[in-house]
Amino acid sequence: MRPDLLPKSRSVDELLWNGDRRATPIQRAALVLYSLMFLFVVFLSIVVWIKNDYWIIRAFAVFMGAVGAVFSIRFARNIFRH
């Protein structure tokens, strides 16, 4: 990795996980898209959980839904951080 990219990647990671009070509107829009992406994972996990009869697949769907919900909530919280 090039040394000049390292600080920029850290700032992106901090924006995604910790939020930024001075985030620009385009950064907030990106957080909305990430949040919706993980919310879609939650929706798909619910559909798989309802439609499937195998317990291992249902357990995996619950796990993926929980992980998706955690990330979606975390990103959504960072959107409205002031």
N, C-alpha and C positions, 0 to 999 in steps of 0.2 A: 504494500500500500504506500502510496506517495505521502510524504510528510505533510504537504499542504492540505491534503484531504482529511487528515485525522481530526483537526479541530472542528471542521464542518460536520463530520459524522457524529462527533460528540454532541454538538448543538442540536442536531436532528433527533438524536436519541433522547436528549433532555426535553425537547419539545414534546415528543410523543409520550414519554413516561411521566414527566413531572409537570408539564404545562409551562406556559410562559405568559406572564401578565402583559407583556408588550408584543404579543403575537400579531402578525399582520392578518388581514382578512383572508388572504390566500392560504396562509398556514392554518387558520381555523377551518377553512373549507376542506383542506386535506385531512384534518382531524375528523371532520364529519364523514368523509368518504371512508376512512379507516374504521370508524365506529360502525358505519352501516355495513361494511364488509364483514366484520365480526358478528354483527347482529344477524346477517344472512346465514352465517355458520350455525348460530343458535337455532334459527328457523329450520334449517336443513336437519339438524340433529333431532329436533322435535318430530319432524316428519318421519325420519328413520326410526325413531323410538316408537312411534305409533304404528307404523306399517310393518315392522319386522317382528318375527316370532322368536328368533334366536337370542338367548340371554346375553351371549358375549357381544353381539353386535349392538344390542340395546345398552349394555354397560359402556361400550365404547362411545356410543352416541351421547349418553349422559355426560361422560367425561369431556368430550369435545364441546358439547353445549355449555358446560360449566366454564371451560377455558375461554370459549368465545364470549360468554357473558362477562367474565372478568375483564377481558381486554376492551370489550365494547363499552362497558360502564366507565372504565378508567379513561378511555379516550373521550367519551362524551363529557365526563367531568372536566377534562382539560379544555374543552371547547369554551365553556362558560366561566372559566377562571379569570377573575379580574384582579 
